[in-house]
């Protein structure tokens, strides 16, 4: 093959269907654990029963994840878009969109983050949770 006719990295386009790949892998390995995303830290991982908790939108544990509207950057700015903001019950929270299920009104939280949220609720101080800083 002539190196001058090889496609350049910017010209390559890969169509990767991540959900289908994961589903196919689970079926071939007889793996029935759910792959979930923690709304507070944003980690996407295999979580079995007991490794995650589903919190209601009105859960007091999520109070420390509320965004201060007065301190937010202007909407449609790059900094605003990078904050992982989600609106639940007309309030703005700093949560990963992938960990929020609007149909059942539940928020998925991993075991580690739930412990940190309980501690934050007790001491009235916002925790640092994984990738998403509150």
N, CA, C and O atoms as a GROMACS GRO file, in nm:
protein
  536
    1UNK      N    1   0.084  -0.118   0.000
    1UNK     CA    2   0.000   0.000   0.000
    1UNK      C    3   0.088   0.123   0.000
    1UNK      O    4   0.186   0.132   0.074
    2UNK      N    5   0.052   0.216  -0.082
    2UNK     CA    6   0.127   0.340  -0.095
    2UNK      C    7   0.101   0.428   0.028
    2UNK      O    8  -0.015   0.457   0.058
    3UNK      N    9   0.207   0.472   0.100
    3UNK     CA   10   0.185   0.553   0.220
    3UNK      C   11   0.120   0.687   0.191
    3UNK      O   12   0.062   0.748   0.280
    4UNK      N   13   0.129   0.734   0.066
    4UNK     CA   14   0.067   0.863   0.035
    4UNK      C   15  -0.084   0.852   0.022
    4UNK      O   16  -0.155   0.952   0.032
    5UNK      N   17  -0.136   0.731   0.002
    5UNK     CA   18  -0.280   0.713  -0.012
    5UNK      C   19  -0.346   0.665   0.118
    5UNK      O   20  -0.468   0.652   0.125
    6UNK      N   21  -0.263   0.638   0.220
    6UNK     CA   22  -0.320   0.596   0.348
    6UNK      C   23  -0.401   0.710   0.410
    6UNK      O   24  -0.361   0.826   0.401
    7UNK      N   25  -0.515   0.679   0.470
    7UNK     CA   26  -0.593   0.787   0.534
    7UNK      C   27  -0.518   0.844   0.654
    7UNK      O   28  -0.451   0.773   0.729
    8UNK      N   29  -0.531   0.972   0.670
    8UNK     CA   30  -0.468   1.040   0.784
    8UNK      C   31  -0.557   1.022   0.907
    8UNK      O   32  -0.677   0.996   0.894
    9UNK      N   33  -0.497   1.036   1.028
    9UNK     CA   34  -0.577   1.016   1.150
    9UNK      C   35  -0.702   1.102   1.157
    9UNK      O   36  -0.805   1.058   1.209
   10UNK      N   37  -0.697   1.223   1.106
   10UNK     CA   38  -0.813   1.310   1.110
   10UNK      C   39  -0.923   1.266   1.014
   10UNK      O   40  -1.039   1.305   1.029
   11UNK      N   41  -0.887   1.183   0.915
   11UNK     CA   42  -0.983   1.138   0.816
   11UNK      C   43  -1.052   1.008   0.857
   11UNK      O   44  -1.153   0.970   0.798
   12UNK      N   45  -0.998   0.940   0.957
   12UNK     CA   46  -1.057   0.814   1.001
   12UNK      C   47  -1.184   0.841   1.081
   12UNK      O   48  -1.189   0.934   1.162
   13UNK      N   49  -1.283   0.761   1.058
   13UNK     CA   50  -1.404   0.772   1.140
   13UNK      C   51  -1.442   0.631   1.184
   13UNK      O   52  -1.463   0.541   1.102
   14UNK      N   53  -1.450   0.614   1.313
   14UNK     CA   54  -1.486   0.484   1.370
   14UNK      C   55  -1.626   0.493   1.428
   14UNK      O   56  -1.654   0.580   1.509
   15UNK      N   57  -1.712   0.404   1.386
   15UNK     CA   58  -1.845   0.396   1.442
   15UNK      C   59  -1.844   0.287   1.548
   15UNK      O   60  -1.844   0.168   1.516
   16UNK      N   61  -1.842   0.328   1.674
   16UNK     CA   62  -1.839   0.233   1.784
   16UNK      C   63  -1.970   0.243   1.860
   16UNK      O   64  -2.005   0.348   1.912
   17UNK      N   65  -2.041   0.133   1.865
   17UNK     CA   66  -2.166   0.126   1.940
   17UNK      C   67  -2.133   0.062   2.075
   17UNK      O   68  -2.135  -0.060   2.090
   18UNK      N   69  -2.104   0.147   2.174
   18UNK     CA   70  -2.058   0.100   2.304
   18UNK      C   71  -2.162   0.013   2.373
   18UNK      O   72  -2.129  -0.091   2.431
   19UNK      N   73  -2.288   0.055   2.368
   19UNK     CA   74  -2.396  -0.022   2.434
   19UNK      C   75  -2.407  -0.162   2.375
   19UNK      O   76  -2.421  -0.260   2.449
   20UNK      N   77  -2.400  -0.173   2.242
   20UNK     CA   78  -2.411  -0.303   2.177
   20UNK      C   79  -2.291  -0.391   2.210
   20UNK      O   80  -2.307  -0.511   2.232
   21UNK      N   81  -2.172  -0.332   2.216
   21UNK     CA   82  -2.053  -0.409   2.250
   21UNK      C   83  -2.064  -0.466   2.391
   21UNK      O   84  -2.031  -0.582   2.415
   22UNK      N   85  -2.111  -0.384   2.484
   22UNK     CA   86  -2.126  -0.428   2.624
   22UNK      C   87  -2.233  -0.536   2.634
   22UNK      O   88  -2.215  -0.635   2.703
   23UNK      N   89  -2.345  -0.516   2.564
   23UNK     CA   90  -2.453  -0.615   2.566
   23UNK      C   91  -2.406  -0.748   2.508
   23UNK      O   92  -2.435  -0.853   2.565
   24UNK      N   93  -2.334  -0.743   2.396
   24UNK     CA   94  -2.283  -0.866   2.336
   24UNK      C   95  -2.186  -0.938   2.430
   24UNK      O   96  -2.189  -1.060   2.442
   25UNK      N   97  -2.101  -0.860   2.495
   25UNK     CA   98  -2.005  -0.920   2.589
   25UNK      C   99  -2.077  -0.986   2.705
   25UNK      O  100  -2.042  -1.097   2.745
   26UNK      N  101  -2.178  -0.917   2.761
   26UNK     CA  102  -2.253  -0.973   2.873
   26UNK      C  103  -2.322  -1.103   2.834
   26UNK      O  104  -2.324  -1.198   2.912
   27UNK      N  105  -2.379  -1.108   2.713
   27UNK     CA  106  -2.447  -1.229   2.668
   27UNK      C  107  -2.349  -1.344   2.647
   27UNK      O  108  -2.378  -1.458   2.683
   28UNK      N  109  -2.234  -1.314   2.590
   28UNK     CA  110  -2.138  -1.422   2.562
   28UNK      C  111  -2.071  -1.473   2.690
   28UNK      O  112  -2.030  -1.589   2.695
   29UNK      N  113  -2.060  -1.389   2.791
   29UNK     CA  114  -1.994  -1.429   2.916
   29UNK      C  115  -2.095  -1.473   3.022
   29UNK      O  116  -2.055  -1.505   3.135
   30UNK      N  117  -2.224  -1.476   2.988
   30UNK     CA  118  -2.329  -1.505   3.087
   30UNK      C  119  -2.316  -1.414   3.208
   30UNK      O  120  -2.323  -1.458   3.323
   31UNK      N  121  -2.297  -1.289   3.180
   31UNK     CA  122  -2.274  -1.188   3.284
   31UNK      C  123  -2.402  -1.106   3.298
   31UNK      O  124  -2.441  -1.036   3.204
   32UNK      N  125  -2.467  -1.112   3.413
   32UNK     CA  126  -2.596  -1.046   3.428
   32UNK      C  127  -2.590  -0.924   3.519
   32UNK      O  128  -2.695  -0.872   3.556
   33UNK      N  129  -2.472  -0.878   3.555
   33UNK     CA  130  -2.460  -0.759   3.639
   33UNK      C  131  -2.489  -0.635   3.554
   33UNK      O  132  -2.460  -0.633   3.434
   34UNK      N  133  -2.544  -0.535   3.616
   34UNK     CA  134  -2.577  -0.411   3.548
   34UNK      C  135  -2.454  -0.320   3.537
   34UNK      O  136  -2.374  -0.313   3.630
   35UNK      N  137  -2.441  -0.253   3.427
   35UNK     CA  138  -2.339  -0.150   3.413
   35UNK      C  139  -2.410  -0.018   3.437
   35UNK      O  140  -2.495   0.024   3.357
   36UNK      N  141  -2.377   0.046   3.545
   36UNK     CA  142  -2.446   0.168   3.588
   36UNK      C  143  -2.347   0.282   3.598
   36UNK      O  144  -2.226   0.262   3.603
   37UNK      N  145  -2.401   0.402   3.602
   37UNK     CA  146  -2.320   0.522   3.618
   37UNK      C  147  -2.359   0.590   3.747
   37UNK      O  148  -2.477   0.618   3.770
   38UNK      N  149  -2.261   0.616   3.831
   38UNK     CA  150  -2.285   0.689   3.956
   38UNK      C  151  -2.308   0.836   3.920
   38UNK      O  152  -2.226   0.896   3.851
   39UNK      N  153  -2.416   0.892   3.967
   39UNK     CA  154  -2.450   1.030   3.933
   39UNK      C  155  -2.358   1.130   4.002
   39UNK      O  156  -2.337   1.240   3.949
   40UNK      N  157  -2.302   1.096   4.116
   40UNK     CA  158  -2.220   1.192   4.188
   40UNK      C  159  -2.075   1.194   4.143
   40UNK      O  160  -2.017   1.302   4.130
   41UNK      N  161  -2.015   1.079   4.117
   41UNK     CA  162  -1.874   1.076   4.075
   41UNK      C  163  -1.859   1.055   3.925
   41UNK      O  164  -1.751   1.080   3.871
   42UNK      N  165  -1.964   1.010   3.858
   42UNK     CA  166  -1.960   0.994   3.714
   42UNK      C  167  -1.894   0.867   3.665
   42UNK      O  168  -1.873   0.852   3.544
   43UNK      N  169  -1.860   0.776   3.754
   43UNK     CA  170  -1.794   0.651   3.713
   43UNK      C  171  -1.896   0.555   3.654
   43UNK      O  172  -2.003   0.534   3.710
   44UNK      N  173  -1.860   0.497   3.540
   44UNK     CA  174  -1.944   0.396   3.476
   44UNK      C  175  -1.876   0.262   3.498
   44UNK      O  176  -1.765   0.239   3.451
   45UNK      N  177  -1.943   0.173   3.571
   45UNK     CA  178  -1.880   0.046   3.606
   45UNK      C  179  -1.986  -0.060   3.631
   45UNK      O  180  -2.105  -0.030   3.644
   46UNK      N  181  -1.942  -0.184   3.638
   46UNK     CA  182  -2.031  -0.295   3.670
   46UNK      C  183  -2.066  -0.285   3.817
   46UNK      O  184  -1.978  -0.283   3.903
   47UNK      N  185  -2.195  -0.279   3.846
   47UNK     CA  186  -2.241  -0.271   3.985
   47UNK      C  187  -2.344  -0.380   4.010
   47UNK      O  188  -2.446  -0.387   3.942
   48UNK      N  189  -2.317  -0.463   4.109
   48UNK     CA  190  -2.412  -0.566   4.148
   48UNK      C  191  -2.499  -0.513   4.261
   48UNK      O  192  -2.476  -0.403   4.311
   49UNK      N  193  -2.600  -0.591   4.300
   49UNK     CA  194  -2.686  -0.550   4.411
   49UNK      C  195  -2.601  -0.520   4.534
   49UNK      O  196  -2.514  -0.600   4.569
   50UNK      N  197  -2.625  -0.408   4.598
   50UNK     CA  198  -2.550  -0.371   4.717
   50UNK      C  199  -2.432  -0.280   4.688
   50UNK      O  200  -2.380  -0.216   4.780
   51UNK      N  201  -2.390  -0.273   4.562
   51UNK     CA  202  -2.280  -0.182   4.527
   51UNK      C  203  -2.330  -0.046   4.482
   51UNK      O  204  -2.250   0.045   4.458
   52UNK      N  205  -2.460  -0.032   4.470
   52UNK     CA  206  -2.518   0.096   4.432
   52UNK      C  207  -2.648   0.117   4.510
   52UNK      O  208  -2.706   0.023   4.564
   53UNK      N  209  -2.690   0.241   4.516
   53UNK     CA  210  -2.816   0.276   4.582
   53UNK      C  211  -2.893   0.369   4.490
   53UNK      O  212  -2.835   0.453   4.422
   54UNK      N  213  -3.025   0.352   4.489
   54UNK     CA  214  -3.111   0.440   4.411
   54UNK      C  215  -3.176   0.539   4.507
   54UNK      O  216  -3.252   0.500   4.596
   55UNK      N  217  -3.146   0.666   4.488
   55UNK     CA  218  -3.200   0.771   4.574
   55UNK      C  219  -3.311   0.844   4.501
   55UNK      O  220  -3.305   0.862   4.379
   56UNK      N  221  -3.414   0.886   4.575
   56UNK     CA  222  -3.520   0.968   4.517
   56UNK      C  223  -3.467   1.107   4.490
   56UNK      O  224  -3.366   1.149   4.547
   57UNK      N  225  -3.536   1.179   4.401
   57UNK     CA  226  -3.496   1.316   4.372
   57UNK      C  227  -3.499   1.404   4.497
   57UNK      O  228  -3.420   1.497   4.510
   58UNK      N  229  -3.592   1.374   4.588
   58UNK     CA  230  -3.610   1.456   4.707
   58UNK      C  231  -3.526   1.408   4.826
   58UNK      O  232  -3.547   1.454   4.938
   59UNK      N  233  -3.433   1.318   4.803
   59UNK     CA  234  -3.352   1.263   4.912
   59UNK      C  235  -3.266   1.372   4.977
   59UNK      O  236  -3.204   1.452   4.907
   60UNK      N  237  -3.262   1.376   5.110
   60UNK     CA  238  -3.180   1.477   5.178
   60UNK      C  239  -3.030   1.457   5.155
   60UNK      O  240  -2.951   1.549   5.177
   61UNK      N  241  -2.990   1.338   5.112
   61UNK     CA  242  -2.848   1.315   5.084
   61UNK      C  243  -2.800   1.397   4.964
   61UNK      O  244  -2.681   1.426   4.953
   62UNK      N  245  -2.891   1.434   4.876
   62UNK     CA  246  -2.852   1.510   4.757
   62UNK      C  247  -2.846   1.661   4.781
   62UNK      O  248  -2.812   1.736   4.690
   63UNK      N  249  -2.879   1.705   4.901
   63UNK     CA  250  -2.878   1.848   4.930
   63UNK      C  251  -2.740   1.912   4.910
   63UNK      O  252  -2.731   2.026   4.866
   64UNK      N  253  -2.634   1.839   4.941
   64UNK     CA  254  -2.500   1.896   4.926
   64UNK      C  255  -2.457   1.901   4.779
   64UNK      O  256  -2.354   1.960   4.748
   65UNK      N  257  -2.534   1.839   4.690
   65UNK     CA  258  -2.502   1.842   4.547
   65UNK      C  259  -2.573   1.956   4.475
   65UNK      O  260  -2.558   1.972   4.354
   66UNK      N  261  -2.650   2.036   4.548
   66UNK     CA  262  -2.720   2.148   4.486
   66UNK      C  263  -2.619   2.253   4.442
   66UNK      O  264  -2.522   2.282   4.512
   67UNK      N  265  -2.644   2.309   4.326
   67UNK     CA  266  -2.556   2.413   4.272
   67UNK      C  267  -2.604   2.549   4.324
   67UNK      O  268  -2.724   2.575   4.333
   68UNK      N  269  -2.509   2.635   4.357
   68UNK     CA  270  -2.540   2.770   4.399
   68UNK      C  271  -2.563   2.854   4.274
   68UNK      O  272  -2.469   2.883   4.200
   69UNK      N  273  -2.686   2.893   4.251
   69UNK     CA  274  -2.724   2.963   4.128
   69UNK      C  275  -2.648   3.096   4.115
   69UNK      O  276  -2.616   3.137   4.004
   70UNK      N  277  -2.621   3.161   4.226
   70UNK     CA  278  -2.552   3.290   4.222
   70UNK      C  279  -2.407   3.278   4.178
   70UNK      O  280  -2.349   3.374   4.128
   71UNK      N  281  -2.346   3.161   4.197
   71UNK     CA  282  -2.205   3.142   4.165
   71UNK      C  283  -2.182   3.074   4.031
   71UNK      O  284  -2.067   3.053   3.992
   72UNK      N  285  -2.288   3.038   3.959
   72UNK     CA  286  -2.274   2.970   3.831
   72UNK      C  287  -2.228   3.066   3.723
   72UNK      O  288  -2.257   3.186   3.727
   73UNK      N  289  -2.157   3.011   3.625
   73UNK     CA  290  -2.114   3.090   3.510
   73UNK      C  291  -2.234   3.114   3.419
   73UNK      O  292  -2.339   3.052   3.436
   74UNK      N  293  -2.218   3.201   3.323
   74UNK     CA  294  -2.326   3.231   3.229
   74UNK      C  295  -2.364   3.107   3.149
   74UNK      O  296  -2.277   3.027   3.112
   75UNK      N  297  -2.494   3.091   3.123
   75UNK     CA  298  -2.539   2.976   3.044
   75UNK      C  299  -2.478   2.981   2.906
   75UNK      O  300  -2.446   3.088   2.854
   76UNK      N  301  -2.463   2.863   2.846
   76UNK     CA  302  -2.404   2.845   2.713
   76UNK      C  303  -2.257   2.885   2.707
   76UNK      O  304  -2.202   2.903   2.598
   77UNK      N  305  -2.193   2.899   2.822
   77UNK     CA  306  -2.049   2.922   2.823
   77UNK      C  307  -1.980   2.786   2.840
   77UNK      O  308  -2.042   2.690   2.884
   78UNK      N  309  -1.854   2.780   2.805
   78UNK     CA  310  -1.779   2.655   2.813
   78UNK      C  311  -1.771   2.607   2.958
   78UNK      O  312  -1.784   2.487   2.984
   79UNK      N  313  -1.749   2.698   3.052
   79UNK     CA  314  -1.739   2.661   3.193
   79UNK      C  315  -1.871   2.609   3.246
   79UNK      O  316  -1.874   2.515   3.326
   80UNK      N  317  -1.981   2.669   3.203
   80UNK     CA  318  -2.114   2.624   3.247
   80UNK      C  319  -2.142   2.483   3.197
   80UNK      O  320  -2.194   2.399   3.270
   81UNK      N  321  -2.108   2.457   3.070
   81UNK     CA  322  -2.134   2.325   3.011
   81UNK      C  323  -2.049   2.216   3.074
   81UNK      O  324  -2.088   2.099   3.071
   82UNK      N  325  -1.933   2.251   3.131
   82UNK     CA  326  -1.843   2.152   3.190
   82UNK      C  327  -1.880   2.116   3.333
   82UNK      O  328  -1.815   2.030   3.393
   83UNK      N  329  -1.982   2.178   3.389
   83UNK     CA  330  -2.016   2.157   3.531
   83UNK      C  331  -2.103   2.035   3.559
   83UNK      O  332  -2.124   2.003   3.676
   84UNK      N  333  -2.154   1.966   3.459
   84UNK     CA  334  -2.242   1.850   3.480
   84UNK      C  335  -2.364   1.889   3.562
   84UNK      O  336  -2.386   1.834   3.670
   85UNK      N  337  -2.441   1.982   3.513
   85UNK     CA  338  -2.559   2.030   3.584
   85UNK      C  339  -2.684   1.957   3.537
   85UNK      O  340  -2.703   1.934   3.417
   86UNK      N  341  -2.769   1.921   3.633
   86UNK     CA  342  -2.894   1.851   3.606
   86UNK      C  343  -3.004   1.922   3.683
   86UNK      O  344  -2.983   1.962   3.797
   87UNK      N  345  -3.119   1.938   3.621
   87UNK     CA  346  -3.233   2.001   3.688
   87UNK      C  347  -3.329   1.893   3.736
   87UNK      O  348  -3.382   1.816   3.656
   88UNK      N  349  -3.351   1.889   3.867
   88UNK     CA  350  -3.444   1.795   3.928
   88UNK      C  351  -3.541   1.874   4.015
   88UNK      O  352  -3.499   1.950   4.102
   89UNK      N  353  -3.670   1.857   3.992
   89UNK     CA  354  -3.773   1.928   4.069
   89UNK      C  355  -3.746   2.078   4.074
   89UNK      O  356  -3.758   2.139   4.180
   90UNK      N  357  -3.712   2.138   3.961
   90UNK     CA  358  -3.687   2.282   3.946
   90UNK      C  359  -3.568   2.332   4.026
   90UNK      O  360  -3.556   2.452   4.050
   91UNK      N  361  -3.478   2.243   4.066
   91UNK     CA  362  -3.355   2.281   4.136
   91UNK      C  363  -3.237   2.227   4.055
   91UNK      O  364  -3.247   2.122   3.991
   92UNK      N  365  -3.126   2.299   4.059
   92UNK     CA  366  -3.009   2.260   3.981
   92UNK      C  367  -2.911   2.185   4.070
   92UNK      O  368  -2.875   2.232   4.178
   93UNK      N  369  -2.868   2.066   4.024
   93UNK     CA  370  -2.775   1.982   4.097
   93UNK      C  371  -2.651   1.957   4.012
   93UNK      O  372  -2.659   1.957   3.889
   94UNK      N  373  -2.538   1.936   4.077
   94UNK     CA  374  -2.415   1.897   4.009
   94UNK      C  375  -2.408   1.745   4.012
   94UNK      O  376  -2.351   1.685   4.103
   95UNK      N  377  -2.467   1.685   3.908
   95UNK     CA  378  -2.472   1.539   3.895
   95UNK      C  379  -2.448   1.500   3.750
   95UNK      O  380  -2.471   1.580   3.659
   96UNK      N  381  -2.401   1.379   3.731
   96UNK     CA  382  -2.384   1.327   3.596
   96UNK      C  383  -2.519   1.289   3.539
   96UNK      O  384  -2.598   1.220   3.604
   97UNK      N  385  -2.546   1.334   3.419
   97UNK     CA  386  -2.674   1.309   3.353
   97UNK      C  387  -2.700   1.160   3.335
   97UNK      O  388  -2.815   1.115   3.341
   98UNK      N  389  -2.594   1.081   3.311
   98UNK     CA  390  -2.609   0.938   3.286
   98UNK      C  391  -2.652   0.861   3.410
   98UNK      O  392  -2.703   0.749   3.398
   99UNK      N  393  -2.634   0.917   3.528
   99UNK     CA  394  -2.673   0.849   3.651
   99UNK      C  395  -2.811   0.884   3.699
   99UNK      O  396  -2.854   0.838   3.805
  100UNK      N  397  -2.883   0.966   3.623
  100UNK     CA  398  -3.017   1.011   3.662
  100UNK      C  399  -3.119   0.944   3.572
  100UNK      O  400  -3.109   0.949   3.449
  101UNK      N  401  -3.220   0.881   3.634
  101UNK     CA  402  -3.329   0.819   3.560
  101UNK      C  403  -3.454   0.903   3.582
  101UNK      O  404  -3.516   0.898   3.688
  102UNK      N  405  -3.491   0.980   3.481
  102UNK     CA  406  -3.605   1.071   3.494
  102UNK      C  407  -3.737   0.996   3.498
  102UNK      O  408  -3.833   1.043   3.559
  103UNK      N  409  -3.744   0.880   3.433
  103UNK     CA  410  -3.869   0.804   3.428
  103UNK      C  411  -3.910   0.756   3.567
  103UNK      O  412  -4.026   0.770   3.606
  104UNK      N  413  -3.816   0.699   3.641
  104UNK     CA  414  -3.847   0.648   3.775
  104UNK      C  415  -3.816   0.749   3.885
  104UNK      O  416  -3.838   0.721   4.003
  105UNK      N  417  -3.763   0.866   3.846
  105UNK     CA  418  -3.726   0.972   3.941
  105UNK      C  419  -3.627   0.921   4.046
  105UNK      O  420  -3.644   0.944   4.165
  106UNK      N  421  -3.524   0.850   3.996
  106UNK     CA  422  -3.421   0.795   4.085
  106UNK      C  423  -3.283   0.840   4.038
  106UNK      O  424  -3.261   0.866   3.920
  107UNK      N  425  -3.192   0.849   4.133
  107UNK     CA  426  -3.053   0.884   4.106
  107UNK      C  427  -2.966   0.768   4.154
  107UNK      O  428  -2.979   0.725   4.268
  108UNK      N  429  -2.879   0.717   4.068
  108UNK     CA  430  -2.790   0.606   4.103
  108UNK      C  431  -2.666   0.661   4.170
  108UNK      O  432  -2.600   0.751   4.118
  109UNK      N  433  -2.634   0.607   4.287
  109UNK     CA  434  -2.516   0.649   4.364
  109UNK      C  435  -2.439   0.524   4.404
  109UNK      O  436  -2.497   0.430   4.457
  110UNK      N  437  -2.307   0.523   4.380
  110UNK     CA  438  -2.227   0.407   4.420
  110UNK      C  439  -2.210   0.404   4.572
  110UNK      O  440  -2.238   0.503   4.641
  111UNK      N  441  -2.165   0.292   4.622
  111UNK     CA  442  -2.153   0.271   4.765
  111UNK      C  443  -2.058   0.373   4.831
  111UNK      O  444  -2.088   0.427   4.938
  112UNK      N  445  -1.945   0.398   4.765
  112UNK     CA  446  -1.846   0.492   4.819
  112UNK      C  447  -1.903   0.633   4.828
  112UNK      O  448  -1.886   0.700   4.930
  113UNK      N  449  -1.969   0.677   4.723
  113UNK     CA  450  -2.026   0.812   4.722
  113UNK      C  451  -2.139   0.826   4.823
  113UNK      O  452  -2.157   0.934   4.881
  114UNK      N  453  -2.214   0.719   4.846
  114UNK     CA  454  -2.322   0.727   4.944
  114UNK      C  455  -2.266   0.749   5.084
  114UNK      O  456  -2.322   0.825   5.163
  115UNK      N  457  -2.155   0.682   5.115
  115UNK     CA  458  -2.090   0.702   5.244
  115UNK      C  459  -2.042   0.847   5.256
  115UNK      O  460  -2.058   0.910   5.361
  116UNK      N  461  -1.984   0.900   5.149
  116UNK     CA  462  -1.936   1.039   5.150
  116UNK      C  463  -2.051   1.138   5.162
  116UNK      O  464  -2.037   1.240   5.229
  117UNK      N  465  -2.164   1.108   5.097
  117UNK     CA  466  -2.280   1.196   5.107
  117UNK      C  467  -2.339   1.195   5.248
  117UNK      O  468  -2.382   1.299   5.298
  118UNK      N  469  -2.342   1.078   5.311
  118UNK     CA  470  -2.391   1.070   5.449
  118UNK      C  471  -2.302   1.151   5.543
  118UNK      O  472  -2.350   1.221   5.632
  119UNK      N  473  -2.170   1.140   5.523
  119UNK     CA  474  -2.076   1.217   5.604
  119UNK      C  475  -2.095   1.367   5.581
  119UNK      O  476  -2.095   1.445   5.676
  120UNK      N  477  -2.111   1.406   5.456
  120UNK     CA  478  -2.130   1.547   5.422
  120UNK      C  479  -2.259   1.601   5.484
  120UNK      O  480  -2.264   1.717   5.527
  121UNK      N  481  -2.362   1.519   5.488
  121UNK     CA  482  -2.488   1.561   5.548
  121UNK      C  483  -2.470   1.582   5.699
  121UNK      O  484  -2.528   1.673   5.758
  122UNK      N  485  -2.389   1.495   5.760
  122UNK     CA  486  -2.369   1.504   5.905
  122UNK      C  487  -2.286   1.626   5.943
  122UNK      O  488  -2.318   1.693   6.041
  123UNK      N  489  -2.179   1.656   5.867
  123UNK     CA  490  -2.090   1.767   5.903
  123UNK      C  491  -2.126   1.897   5.832
  123UNK      O  492  -2.062   2.000   5.856
  124UNK      N  493  -2.227   1.895   5.746
  124UNK     CA  494  -2.273   2.013   5.673
  124UNK      C  495  -2.163   2.076   5.588
  124UNK      O  496  -2.148   2.198   5.585
  125UNK      N  497  -2.085   1.991   5.519
  125UNK     CA  498  -1.978   2.039   5.433
  125UNK      C  499  -1.981   1.956   5.305
  125UNK      O  500  -1.998   1.834   5.310
  126UNK      N  501  -1.965   2.022   5.191
  126UNK     CA  502  -1.972   1.952   5.062
  126UNK      C  503  -1.851   1.863   5.042
  126UNK      O  504  -1.739   1.907   5.066
  127UNK      N  505  -1.871   1.739   4.998
  127UNK     CA  506  -1.760   1.645   4.977
  127UNK      C  507  -1.699   1.660   4.838
  127UNK      O  508  -1.758   1.725   4.751
  128UNK      N  509  -1.582   1.602   4.817
  128UNK     CA  510  -1.522   1.590   4.684
  128UNK      C  511  -1.550   1.448   4.639
  128UNK      O  512  -1.504   1.352   4.700
  129UNK      N  513  -1.626   1.437   4.531
  129UNK     CA  514  -1.671   1.306   4.485
  129UNK      C  515  -1.614   1.276   4.347
  129UNK      O  516  -1.664   1.328   4.247
  130UNK      N  517  -1.513   1.195   4.340
  130UNK     CA  518  -1.460   1.148   4.212
  130UNK      C  519  -1.425   1.260   4.117
  130UNK      O  520  -1.353   1.353   4.152
  131UNK      N  521  -1.476   1.250   3.994
  131UNK     CA  522  -1.445   1.346   3.889
  131UNK      C  523  -1.523   1.475   3.905
  131UNK      O  524  -1.476   1.581   3.863
  132UNK      N  525  -1.640   1.468   3.964
  132UNK     CA  526  -1.727   1.585   3.974
  132UNK      C  527  -1.707   1.652   4.108
  132UNK      O  528  -1.745   1.597   4.212
  133UNK      N  529  -1.648   1.768   4.108
  133UNK     CA  530  -1.622   1.842   4.231
  133UNK      C  531  -1.746   1.924   4.267
  133UNK      O  532  -1.801   1.994   4.183
  134UNK      N  533  -1.789   1.913   4.390
  134UNK     CA  534  -1.909   1.983   4.432
  134UNK      C  535  -1.870   2.108   4.510
  134UNK      O  536  -1.957   2.182   4.555
   0.00000   0.00000   0.00000
